[in-house]
């Protein structure tokens, strides 16, 4: 059976990525959306569909020996999706425009082919996200230290 045949794992992932991210179109526009933003309106259970699918995509990428930097990029896409989705109501709208499942499927399809190597953009994306995370962490730690110092000076603790 061909790797991309109708019963292949990638065909299954394509069908689910389409359903979650882009099956429907807002009439009169080019804006596409799937059931992911709609599911996010269901408290608790609705937020689980996309992360579960992301984990399955990443595991498939590992099975297909996708380069590690691409697996990290897929994880970061999923984390960005989770961060966007965590914002009440605005996150639902954000889910329409940040289609992590479709992005990750495209990465999986591109880099599961023999001979495909990560591009400079892949490394820059991962490096940029890690740098932004490090900067945010540094700011949080600095603010925390500043608050502790201010409390000690103010209250003589």
Secondary structure, DSSP 8 states (H G I E B T S, - for coil): --TTSTTSHHHHHHHHHHHHHTSEE-TTSS-EE-HHHHHTTSTTGGGHHHHHHHHHHHHHHHHTT--HHHHHHHHHHHHHHHHHHTSTTHHHHHHHH--HHHHHHHHHHHHTSTT----HHHHHHHHHHHHHHHHHHHHHHHHHHHHHHHHHHHH--
